Amino acid sequence: MNDEIIDKYFEAGRIAGTILRKGSREVQIGATYRDVVDFVEDLVAGEGAGLAFPLNLSLNENAAHDTASVGDIRKFQKGDVVKLDLGVHIDGYIADTATTIDLGNNRLLVEASEQALACAIDLVRPGVTVGQLGTVIQQQIEQRGYHPVANLTGHGLDQYIIHCPPNIPNVGITGGAVLQEGMVFAIEPFASTGSGRVSERQRVEIFQQIAIKPVRLASARKVLESIRDRHGMPFARRWLPEDKMDVAISSLVRSQVLHAYPVLADLPGSLVSQHEHTLIVTGDGCTVTTR
């Protein structure tokens, strides 16, 4: 990486961290999902930055991949555990950060993922393995009586690429990738009162173009034209022109031009907390871009 690229990572991180804090204050009992999502995404546009993915707003047992839909009238209620996961990019250089807002009495659950993240960051330096990071994450969550979500991981970041090596596990593993100076990745522990594993739900609002192929439907071509400037990064259904979009999206998913991201959830009635920062490995540790 040269200085210009590093500056873009830090500018994306500064914007993401600031906006995430502002968005968190909008999550209140009685507020609507759509209002919070629009507020946060509009702030990103107002900074002259881009969204690396639609704002993820996932509730209670839902751990990831939920966002507001067109005409969404859902409101936050007392007792909810709300995850906000925000991705911001400058010319494709991404900052990915998340926090949990507790609208009930779940302080220890929120603390579990927050402290797991802090302890993992403290451990980062060249020569450390991702397995060691997973071990400290697991320890911090389990010592508070919760389960780390084993089938969700942190991930590397690259220009216009949200998920690439190294994967950062939330449980201890033997070995794994060795951290090197200059690596950019996000660590994102999830703590759960449920099983510690997520599965796909029926709700799907987020998609990503994964292939370029000829398409026959005019509405499908319209979808692809509208997401051309995404450079392959995920988008929300609500960002599209509304006419015949459901048919078009279904066609594009079937033909494997688009990949669908169903909501990922632990057991019904469980609660999941999440915290996340993006960092760059330095010669003697790391620098967090999203604080």
SVG drawing of the C-alpha trace seen along z (x, -y; Angstrom):
<svg xmlns="http://www.w3.org/2000/svg" viewBox="-45 -16 53 43">
<polyline fill="none" stroke="black" stroke-width="0.4" points="0.0,0.0 1.1,-3.5 0.3,-6.6 -2.6,-7.6 -4.3,-4.2 -3.7,-4.3 -5.2,-7.8 -8.3,-6.5 -8.7,-3.6 -8.4,-6.1 -10.8,-8.6 -13.4,-5.8 -12.8,-4.7 -13.2,-8.2 -16.5,-8.6 -17.8,-5.2 -17.0,-5.6 -18.5,-9.0 -21.7,-8.0 -22.1,-4.8 -22.1,-6.7 -24.7,-9.1 -26.8,-6.3 -26.7,-4.5 -28.4,-7.5 -31.3,-7.2 -32.1,-3.6 -34.8,-4.3 -38.0,-2.6 -40.7,-3.5 -38.3,-4.6 -38.7,-2.8 -36.1,-0.7 -36.5,-2.6 -36.0,-6.0 -32.7,-4.8 -31.4,-3.2 -32.2,-6.2 -30.7,-8.5 -27.4,-6.6 -27.1,-6.0 -27.9,-9.7 -25.1,-10.8 -22.7,-8.6 -23.7,-10.3 -23.5,-13.7 -19.8,-13.0 -19.1,-12.3 -18.3,-8.7 -19.9,-5.5 -21.7,-2.6 -19.7,0.6 -22.9,2.5 -26.4,1.6 -26.6,0.7 -27.2,4.0 -29.8,3.6 -30.3,6.9 -32.6,7.5 -32.4,10.0 -31.6,13.5 -30.9,12.1 -27.1,11.7 -26.5,10.3 -27.8,9.3 -31.1,7.7 -31.9,4.2 -35.0,2.1 -37.2,3.0 -39.4,0.8 -42.3,-0.4 -40.8,1.1 -43.0,0.2 -41.2,2.2 -40.4,0.3 -37.9,0.9 -39.5,2.2 -38.4,2.4 -36.1,5.3 -34.6,5.4 -31.0,6.0 -30.1,4.1 -27.0,4.6 -25.9,1.8 -23.2,2.8 -21.9,0.1 -19.5,0.3 -18.1,-2.9 -15.7,-3.2 -13.5,-5.9 -12.7,-4.8 -13.3,-1.2 -11.1,-1.3 -13.4,0.0 -14.1,-0.6 -16.4,1.9 -17.6,1.3 -20.5,2.4 -22.0,1.9 -24.9,3.2 -27.6,1.0 -29.4,2.6 -33.0,1.5 -33.5,3.9 -31.4,5.3 -28.6,7.1 -25.6,5.2 -23.4,8.3 -24.3,9.7 -23.3,6.4 -20.1,6.3 -19.2,9.8 -18.7,9.0 -17.3,5.5 -14.6,6.9 -13.8,9.8 -13.1,7.3 -11.0,5.1 -8.9,8.1 -8.4,9.4 -7.3,6.0 -4.7,5.8 -3.3,9.1 -2.8,8.1 0.8,7.8 2.9,9.5 3.5,13.2 0.2,13.8 -2.1,16.3 -5.8,15.9 -6.3,18.9 -4.9,17.0 -7.3,14.2 -10.2,16.7 -9.0,18.1 -9.1,14.8 -12.5,13.9 -14.0,17.3 -12.5,16.9 -14.0,13.4 -17.4,14.4 -17.6,17.8 -16.3,16.4 -19.4,14.2 -21.7,17.2 -22.4,16.8 -21.6,18.6 -19.4,17.1 -21.1,17.5 -18.8,20.1 -19.9,19.9 -19.5,16.2 -16.0,14.7 -14.1,11.4 -12.6,11.0 -9.9,9.3 -10.7,6.2 -9.4,5.0 -10.4,2.5 -14.2,3.0 -13.9,6.4 -15.6,6.9 -14.7,10.5 -11.3,11.9 -8.5,13.6 -7.6,13.7 -10.8,14.9 -10.8,14.1 -12.6,16.9 -14.7,16.2 -13.5,19.5 -10.1,20.9 -8.5,22.9 -5.1,24.4 -2.8,22.2 -4.5,20.5 -3.2,17.5 -0.2,15.6 -0.7,11.8 1.7,9.7 2.4,6.0 0.1,4.1 -2.9,6.6 -6.3,4.9 -9.1,6.7 -12.2,6.5 -12.6,8.3 -16.3,8.9 -17.1,11.0 -20.7,12.2 -21.9,13.3 -25.2,15.3 -27.5,16.6 -28.5,19.3 -26.6,22.2 -23.7,20.2 -24.5,21.1 -26.6,19.1 -28.7,20.4 -30.4,18.8 -33.9,17.3 -36.4,16.7 -36.0,12.9 -33.7,11.6 -33.1,7.9 -29.4,7.8 -27.8,9.0 -24.5,8.9 -23.5,9.3 -21.1,12.2 -21.1,12.8 -21.5,11.1 -23.8,13.0 -26.3,12.1 -29.8,11.7 -33.1,11.7 -35.5,9.9 -35.6,6.2 -36.3,5.7 -33.2,7.8 -31.1,5.6 -32.5,2.6 -31.3,4.0 -27.8,4.6 -27.6,1.2 -28.7,-0.4 -26.0,1.4 -23.2,0.9 -21.4,-1.6 -21.4,0.8 -18.2,2.5 -19.6,5.9 -20.3,4.7 -23.7,5.6 -26.8,3.6 -30.3,3.5 -33.5,4.3 -34.9,0.9 -32.2,-0.9 -33.7,0.4 -36.4,-1.0 -39.6,0.7 -41.2,1.9 -41.0,5.7 -37.9,5.9 -38.9,9.0 -39.2,11.0 -36.0,9.6 -34.0,10.3 -35.4,13.9 -34.3,14.5 -30.8,13.1 -30.4,15.2 -31.5,18.4 -29.0,17.7 -26.2,17.1 -25.6,13.5 -26.7,12.3 -25.9,13.8 -28.6,13.5 -27.8,12.8 -30.6,14.2 -30.8,13.0 -28.6,15.1 -30.1,15.9 -29.5,18.0 -32.3,19.9 -35.7,18.1 -36.0,16.2 -32.2,15.9 -30.2,12.7 -27.0,11.9 -24.6,8.9 -21.9,7.8 -19.0,5.4 -16.6,4.7 -13.6,2.6 -11.4,2.4 -7.6,2.3 -4.3,2.2 -1.5,4.4 1.7,2.3 5.2,3.3 4.6,3.6 0.8,3.9 -2.1,2.4 -4.0,-0.8 -7.7,-0.9 -9.3,-3.0 -12.9,-3.0 -12.6,-4.4"/>
</svg>
